[in-house]
């Protein structure tokens, strides 16, 4: 999906792809979704980041990385839906998020 991401220092906004990481149960009880930012900057994979193996299936134009940068947005802020993350990639992303959030 495409959403507007505010820079962490709040100096600007950039429309970028993102991955919904919250559950359907979370969405039913709230009008928000929890998302992780996606970047095409594959030369810099940091702690919590995942290099997407099947990026075309995810609807991305370039090889990309799901980052450990997460935020909550209103569901109506989703500008466009892109594709579906492959199960193998999603398992890796789940593991990285558990590590980053210290969930064991």
C-alpha positions as CSV (number, residue, x, y, z in Angstrom):
1,X,0.0,0.0,0.0
2,X,1.0,3.6,-0.4
3,X,0.9,6.1,2.5
4,X,2.3,9.4,3.4
5,X,5.2,9.0,5.9
6,X,6.2,11.9,8.1
7,X,10.0,12.1,8.6
8,X,11.0,11.2,12.1
9,X,12.3,14.8,12.6
10,X,8.9,16.1,11.2
11,X,10.7,18.1,8.5
12,X,8.7,16.7,5.7
13,X,6.5,14.0,4.2
14,X,7.1,11.3,1.6
15,X,4.7,9.0,-0.1
16,X,6.1,5.5,0.2
17,X,5.0,1.9,0.2
18,X,4.3,0.3,3.5
19,X,3.3,-3.1,4.9
20,X,0.3,-3.6,7.2
21,X,1.7,-5.5,10.2
22,X,-1.4,-5.4,12.5
23,X,-4.0,-8.1,12.7
24,X,-7.5,-8.3,11.4
25,X,-8.7,-8.4,15.0
26,X,-6.9,-5.1,15.7
27,X,-8.5,-3.5,12.6
28,X,-12.0,-4.6,13.7
29,X,-11.7,-2.8,17.0
30,X,-10.1,0.3,15.7
31,X,-10.0,2.6,12.7
32,X,-6.2,2.4,12.5
33,X,-3.6,0.1,11.0
34,X,0.0,-0.5,12.2
35,X,2.4,-0.3,9.3
36,X,6.1,-0.8,8.6
37,X,7.8,1.5,6.1
38,X,9.3,0.0,2.9
39,X,12.3,1.5,1.1
40,X,14.1,0.7,-2.2
41,X,17.4,1.5,-0.5
42,X,18.7,-2.1,-0.4
43,X,22.3,-1.1,0.2
44,X,21.6,-0.4,3.9
45,X,19.8,-3.1,5.8
46,X,19.7,-2.3,9.5
47,X,18.6,-4.2,12.6
48,X,14.9,-5.1,12.2
49,X,14.9,-4.6,8.4
50,X,14.1,-7.4,5.9
51,X,15.3,-7.6,2.3
52,X,12.1,-8.7,0.5
53,X,12.8,-11.8,-1.6
54,X,9.6,-11.7,-3.6
55,X,9.2,-8.0,-4.1
56,X,7.3,-8.2,-7.4
57,X,4.5,-10.2,-5.8
58,X,4.3,-7.5,-3.2
59,X,3.5,-5.0,-5.9
60,X,6.7,-3.2,-5.6
61,X,8.6,-1.6,-8.6
62,X,12.1,-2.2,-7.3
63,X,13.9,-4.6,-4.9
64,X,13.0,-3.3,-1.5
65,X,13.4,-3.6,2.3
66,X,10.7,-3.6,4.9
67,X,12.2,-1.5,7.7
68,X,11.9,-1.5,11.4
69,X,10.2,1.9,11.2
70,X,6.7,1.4,12.3
71,X,3.8,3.7,13.0
72,X,0.0,3.7,13.3
73,X,-2.2,5.5,10.8
74,X,-5.9,5.8,10.2
75,X,-7.3,3.3,7.7
76,X,-8.5,6.1,5.4
77,X,-4.9,7.3,5.0
78,X,-4.1,4.4,2.8
79,X,-3.8,5.9,-0.7
80,X,-3.5,2.7,-2.7
81,X,-3.2,-1.0,-2.2
82,X,-0.3,-2.6,-4.1
83,X,0.1,-6.4,-3.7
84,X,0.5,-9.2,-1.2
85,X,3.6,-10.1,0.7
86,X,4.7,-13.7,0.2
87,X,4.3,-16.0,3.2
88,X,8.1,-16.6,3.4
89,X,8.9,-12.9,3.5
90,X,6.1,-12.3,6.1
91,X,7.5,-15.0,8.4
92,X,10.9,-13.3,8.3
93,X,9.3,-9.8,8.9
94,X,7.3,-11.2,11.9
95,X,10.5,-12.5,13.4
96,X,12.4,-9.3,12.9
97,X,9.5,-7.2,14.4
98,X,9.4,-9.6,17.4
99,X,13.2,-9.0,17.9
100,X,13.0,-5.2,17.5
101,X,10.0,-4.9,19.9
102,X,11.7,-7.3,22.4
103,X,8.7,-9.7,22.3
104,X,10.9,-12.8,22.6
